[in-house]
């Protein structure tokens, strides 16, 4: 999916943009700060540092930075949060 998004938005630079969008998954490193590191019943959104609304606001603000790679990173992080939110909804029936 990251490379498809990159191709739609940055067609001339889609491979590099796809790599940056995929690299946004590194926000999952914040799971290493939790105890336990992995809990299959826990929703990441709102629990982990880089999955909170404050981080989401920063990711949205990254979309207006005039560097393509910053926008790609912000878009990738927002995509990651959207996918995690979908997992939370599937797991619990709600985001909270």
N, C-alpha and C positions, 0 to 999 in steps of 0.2 A: 504494500500500500504506500509506503513512503516514496517509492520511486514513481508510482503512478501519480501521486500528488505533485511531485517535483516536475514530472513531464508536463502536467497541465499548466503549471504556473511558470516554471523556468525552463521552457523547452530547449533553449540553446545551451543550458548548463544543467540539464536534468540529472546527470549522473552525480556530480558534486553536490547538488542540492539534495538529492535522495540520500546520499551518505550523511549529510548534516541532519536531515529530518530523522533518519534512523538513529543517529547518535543521540538524539533527544531522549531516547529510552534510558540513557544513563541517569535520568532523574530517579530511577529505581534504586540507585545506590543509597538513598535515604532509608531504605529498608534495613540496612546494616545497623542503624541506630536504634532499632526497635527490639524489644524482647517479648516473645521470641522473634527472630528475624523473619520467619515466615509463619503466618497463621492463616490457614485456608478459610476461616470464618470471618476474617477481618477485612473491612473495606479500606482500601488504600486512600481513597479520596477523603480529605479532611483529617486523616490520622497522621500520615507522614509529612515531614517538613516541606518537601518539594511537591506535595500533592494537595496543599491547602489552598484556600481562596486567595491568600496573599501572594503565593507563588503564581497562581493562575492570573492574577492581575498583572504581575510582572511579565508573564508570557504574552498577555494581550498587548502590553506596552511595547514589547519587542517587535510587534508587527509594524510599528510606525518608524522604527529605526531605519535610516537610509542605507543600510548594508544588507545585501541579499542573504548572506549567511546568518545574520542575526534574525532576520525575518523567518528564514527556514528553520532555525533552531526553536524560535517561539512557536511556530506553527506545529512543529513536531511535538513539542511539549504539550501543547493544547490537544493535539490528536491523541497523545498518550493519556491525558486526563479524561478525554471523552471515552476512550476504550475502557479505562478503569471504571468510569462511572457506569458504563453499560454492564460491566461485570458485577458491580455492586447491585445494580437494579435486578439483574438476573438471579443473584444470590439471595437477596432479601426482599425484593419487591419494591424497594425504595432506596434513595440515596442516603438516608439518615439512619 
